[in-house]
Amino acid sequence: MPDFVNAGVLIANFLVLPGLTYGCQLALGALGVTLVYGILRYSNFAHGETMSFGAMVSILAMWLLQAWGVSLGPLPTVLLALPFGMLATIVFCLLTDRWVYRHYRRHKAPTVTLLIASVGVMFLMNGIIRFIIGPGDRSISDGARFIFNAREFRRATGLAEGLALKTSQVITVLTAVATVAALFWFLNRTRTGKSMRAYSDNEDLALLSGINPERVVMITWILTAVLATIAGTLYGLDKSYKPFTYLQLLLPIFAAAIVGGLGNPLGAIAGGFVIAFSEIGITFAYRKFLAYLLPESWEPEGLVQLLSTDYKFAVSFVILVLVLLTRPTGIFRGKTL
């Protein structure tokens, strides 16, 4: 007889919860990319390293707080260090804009020039990050690791399958919801946010109405730095911090932004979840899941896995190519590249 309950718990534990968490991280990352594209009109290839930089400063501040004996009890100490990471990333982004991108904006350089400049900034940031914190793996999770683990769940429910809820997963979802709500409130309810939207919709008309373009650009970098730091730190908290992984993360983040609709904040969020669940769903081994649902004689012998986890970023690439070929404006009809 099919065991739907255990099959459902298995999917919730290994597909739904990780997909939801990863989707929140990608959505926050894609929001930063889409803000820069919407206002500054170029794809910022340094965004992955901006996330890494913000997470690195948060880790350094966390180590300092831990050395002073400061902690949040069951919650990770890195949450206390997050404002330091945001502040340092804001300063870094504003200095990068002043020393690199502003020059090209004033000379009305083509978009591809700004894009190539962002690649240069990406390599510069990568070198700085590796020089400061090194290339190795850094664990930043302290405090309670689980709200409840698989063994406690099995004992409480009597089911054969366990379900674990990690503290980092709950923190990621709650932080992402609060951040997105604050961002949308800022863009839709404040005068500065409305100025940014007007500038994004029609730059010439916005300039005629007296909007200060340099102020709009500055606010954009501040928001981008805050979003990148939160996304980078949450990703490191959920998995672990390793500088190289943020370079790899650039592909799914861009895929999320383009799939949802580049320049559209709602599209960036939707795209983040599409990419996250696609990556995890396609690389998930369905053997045990099918064993719960099928008769014993039909139980598959192989892993029933569409693609190895080693190739999970290939999923993002294939989705990105398909969207660019069939619907370049993305799900929410954003701007085309």
N, C-alpha and C positions, 0 to 999 in steps of 0.2 A: 504493500500500500504506500502511495507517495507520502513523503514526510514534508509537507509544505512549510511547516513552522521552522524546522531545522534548516531547510533550504533558504528560507527568508532571512533567518539570523545570519547564515553564512554570507549571503549577498550583502546584508547590512554591514557586517564586520569588515569584509575585504573589498567591497566595491562602493557602497553608498557613503559610508563615513569618510574613507580616504578621498573619494571623488569630491565630496562636499568641501572638505578642508583644502584640497589642492585647487579646487575651483575658486574658492575665496582668495587664495594667494595669487592665482593667475589673474583674476578679475581686478585686484588692486594694482598689480603690475601693468595690466593692459590699460587701466584708467590713466596711469601716468603717461604711457605712450600716446594715447588718444588725445590727452590734453595738449601735449607738445605739438602733435600733428595738427590739431584743430586751430591752435593759435599761431604757431610759428611755421606751419606748412612744411615740415620735413619729418622724416622718420628718425628718431633719436636712437641710434645703435648703441649708445653708451648707457641705456637705461638699466640693463642687467647689472652692469658694474656699479651704477648708482645705488641699486638695491644692495649690492654686496658691500659698498662703502658704508652705507647707513647701518647695515647689520654689524659690520666690523667695529664701528665706533660704539655701537650699543654694547657689544661684547667687551670692549676695553673698559667702558664705564661700569659694566657689570662686575668685572674682575676687581675694579677699584672699590666698588661698594661692598663686595664680598670680603675684601681685605680689611675694610673698616667694620666688618661684622653687621652690615645692614642687609636685611632680607625681607621678603614678603611672606614668610612662613610657608604655607603649602603652595603658593603661587611662584612662578619663576621670577628670579631677581631681575632678569633682563627687561621686564616690563617697567621697572623703576628707571632703568638706564635708557629707555626708548627716547625720552625728550632730548637727551644729550646727542643721541644718534641723529635725530631730526635736525637739531640746531647745526651740527657740523655739516650735515649733507646740504642744508639750505645755503650755508656759507660757501661750500664747495661749488654748488650749482650756480650761484650768483657770480662767483669769481670766474667760473668757466665761461658763463655767458658774456661777462664784461671783457675777458681777455681773448675769447675765440669767436663766439657766434655774433656778437654785436658788430664786429668789423664787417662780416659778410652781409649782415642785414643792411647796414648803412650803404654798402656798395651794391645793394640789390642783387646779390649773387644768386645764380640759379639754385633750385632745390638740391640738385645732386651735389653741389659744392658743400652745402651745409651737412648733407648726409655723410659725405666723405670726411668732413671735419669731425663729425660725431664718432666715426670709426677711429680716428686718431685719438680723440678724448677717451674712447673705450680702452685702447691699449695703454694709454698713460695711466688711467685709473687702475687698470689691472696690475700694472707694475708697482704702483704705490701701495696697493692693498697687499700684494704678496711680500713686498719689502717690509711692511709694518707687522703683519700678523703671520706671514709665512703661508706656504701652499697646503699645509696639512689640514686634517679634519678637526674641527673644534665642536665639542658638545656644549650646548648652552642651556640644557634643561636641568634645573634643580627643583627642589620642592617635591610635591606629590606628582608622580608620573601618570597615575590613572585616577579617574573618578571612580570607576570600578573595573576590575580586570575579568578575563574570560573565566577563570576558575570561580570567582565569586558569583558571576552570572549563572554558570552551570549549577552551582550549589543552590542558588536562590530559585531557579526555575525548574530544575530537574531535566533540562534538555541536554542532548548529547553535544550540541554545538555551543561554543562560547561566544560571547560578545564583549569586547573591551572598548571602553570609552576613555580616550586619553585626555589629560588636562589641556594639552596643547591644541587638541581638536576643538574643544569647547571655547578656549581663548581665541583661536583663529576665527571661528564663525561669529562670535559676539563682537570682536574687534572689527571685523570686516563690515558687519551690519551697521555698527555705530559710525564707522568711518564713511561708508557710502551715504548714509543718511545725512551726516554733517556736510559732506561735499555737495549733495544735491540741494540741501537747504541753502548753502552758500551761493551756488550757481543760480538758483531760482528766486531767492528772497532778498539778497543783498544787492546794493547798487554796484559794487565792484564785480560781483558775479554776473550781473546783467550786462555790464560793460564788456566782460570777457566774451559772453555769448554773442553780443552784437559785433564785436571785433572778429570773432570766428565766422559769423554769417556773412558779413560784408565789410571788409577792411576799409575801403574807401569811404563808405557811408559813415562808418564809426568815427573815422578821423574828422570828417566834416561836422559831426555832431559834438566835437570837442573832447573825445576820449583820448587820454594820454597813452600812446602805444607802449612806451617804455615801462609805464606802471603796470599795464596789462601783462607785459612779458615778465616783469619781476614777480607778480602774483602767481603767474603760471609756473615759474620755476620753484617758488615756495611750495605750492600745492604738489608739484611733481616730486620734490624732495621728500615731503612728508609721506606721500603715498608710497614712494619707493622704499623708504626706511621701514615703514610698517610692513609692507609686503616682504621685504628681504629678511627682516627679523622674524616674522611669523614662519617663513619658510625654513629658516635655520632652526627655529625652536621646534618645529614639527619633525624635521629630519635631522640635520646637523649642519653646521656651517663649514663649507669648503669653497674657497674662492672660485675654483674652476666650474662648479656646478651652476653658478650664476651666469656664466658665459653661455652654457648650454641652455639655460632657462630662457634666453632671449628668443629662441625659435618658437616655443609654445606661447610666449607672451605676445609676440607679433602676430602669430596665427590667431590668437584669441581676439586681438584688436581688429584684425582684418575680417575675420569671420563674422564678428558682431556688426562691423561697419565702422571703418576708421574715422575718428573725429566725433563719434557718437558715444557718450558715456554709458547709456543703457546697453548699447551694443557690446561695449567692452566687457560688461558684467556677464551678459548672456554668452558671449564668445568664450569667456574664461571657463564657464561650466561645460560648454559644448566640448572644448578641447580636453578638459580634465576627465570628464566621464568617458570620452572616446579613447583616450590613452589608457585609462585603467580598464575599461570594458574590453578593449581589443586584446590587451596583454594578460587578462585574467584567465587562470586555468579553471575551466568549468567542470572538470571530472567529478569532484566531490559533490558539486551542486546537482549534476545529472544523476549521480548515484542515489541521492535522496528522492529523486522524482521518478526514476525509471525502475522497472523490475530488475531483480538481481542479475538475471541472465543477460540483460541488455546493458549492464554497467560497462562504460567504455574503459579500454585498457590504457589509452594514452592520456595526456594532460588535457586534451580538448582546448588547446590554447591557440588562438588565431595568429598571434605573433609573440615572440620572446620579449621579455621586459627590457632586454638589451637594446631593442629597437623602438622603444616607446616614443622617442622624439621623432621617429620616421612617421608616426601617425599624424603628428602635428603638421609635418611637411606635406604629406599627401593631402590632408584636409585644406591646407593653405593653397596648394596648387589647384585643387578642384574648385575652391571658392573663387580664386582669381580668374579661372577659365569660364565658370558658369555664371557667377554673380559677383562681379568685382566690387560692388557697393556694399556687400555683406548683408546679413539678415535684416538689419535696421536701416539699410540704405544710407550708409555714411559716405564719406568722400572716397574717390578712387585714387590709387597710387599714380 
